[in-house]
Amino acid sequence: MIAIAYLLSVAVSIGVLAVALRRRPAPAAPPPPVLPAEAPAIEADMRVLLTAAVQLASRFAPAA
């Protein structure tokens, strides 16, 4: 009985490994490129975030 349970667990383990190692399907098509008109808006947002981070850091930094 123990031998049957052992063989069954080995068979299940081999099945799990076979499924895990099976070749995956090809990845989906890459997303479309970012439109050039969107780039300046993203850059402006990053500048605003960087400015806010510097102001916040300078508020809590000790004065030199």
PAKEKOL-24917 format. One line per field, with one value per residue (C-alpha): residue number from 0; residue in three letters; y, z, x. Coordinates in Angstrom, 1 decimal. Layout:
! PAKEKOL-24917
guvo: c(NUM/...) $
roza: c(ALA/...) $
c2: c(Y/...) $
c3: c(Z/...) $
c1: c(X/...) $
This chain:
! PAKEKOL-24917
guvo: c(0/1/2/3/4/5/6/7/8/9/10/11/12/13/14/15/16/17/18/19/20/21/22/23/24/25/26/27/28/29/30/31/32/33/34/35/36/37/38/39/40/41/42/43/44/45/46/47/48/49/50/51/52/53/54/55/56/57/58/59/60/61/62/63) $
roza: c(MET/ILE/ALA/ILE/ALA/TYR/LEU/LEU/SER/VAL/ALA/VAL/SER/ILE/GLY/VAL/LEU/ALA/VAL/ALA/LEU/ARG/ARG/ARG/PRO/ALA/PRO/ALA/ALA/PRO/PRO/PRO/PRO/VAL/LEU/PRO/ALA/GLU/ALA/PRO/ALA/ILE/GLU/ALA/ASP/MET/ARG/VAL/LEU/LEU/THR/ALA/ALA/VAL/GLN/LEU/ALA/SER/ARG/PHE/ALA/PRO/ALA/ALA) $
c2: c(0.0/2.4/1.4/2.3/5.7/6.3/5.4/7.6/10.6/10.0/9.9/13.1/14.8/13.8/15.1/18.4/18.7/17.9/20.6/23.1/22.4/22.3/25.0/28.2/29.9/32.8/36.1/38.5/41.3/44.2/47.3/50.0/52.7/55.8/58.7/61.6/64.0/62.1/62.3/66.0/65.6/62.7/64.7/67.6/65.4/63.9/67.5/68.4/65.2/65.8/69.4/68.4/65.7/68.2/70.7/68.1/66.8/70.3/71.0/68.1/68.3/70.0/73.5/73.4) $
c3: c(0.0/0.9/-2.3/-4.4/-2.7/-3.3/-7.0/-7.3/-5.8/-8.1/-11.1/-10.0/-9.5/-13.0/-14.4/-12.7/-13.9/-17.5/-17.4/-15.9/-18.5/-21.5/-24.0/-23.4/-26.2/-28.0/-26.3/-27.4/-29.8/-28.3/-27.4/-30.0/-29.7/-27.6/-29.8/-30.0/-28.7/-25.4/-24.6/-23.6/-21.3/-19.6/-19.3/-17.8/-15.3/-14.3/-13.9/-11.6/-9.5/-9.3/-8.2/-5.5/-4.3/-4.0/-2.2/0.2/0.9/1.4/3.9/6.2/5.5/8.2/7.2/6.1) $
c1: c(0.0/2.8/4.6/1.5/1.2/4.9/4.7/1.6/3.3/6.3/4.0/2.3/5.6/6.8/3.5/3.9/7.5/6.4/3.7/6.1/8.9/6.5/7.3/5.4/3.5/5.1/4.8/2.1/2.8/4.7/2.6/2.4/5.1/4.4/3.2/5.7/3.1/2.9/6.6/6.7/3.8/5.5/8.7/6.9/5.2/8.6/10.0/7.1/7.6/11.4/10.8/8.3/10.7/13.6/11.4/10.2/13.7/15.0/12.3/13.3/17.1/19.2/20.4/24.1) $
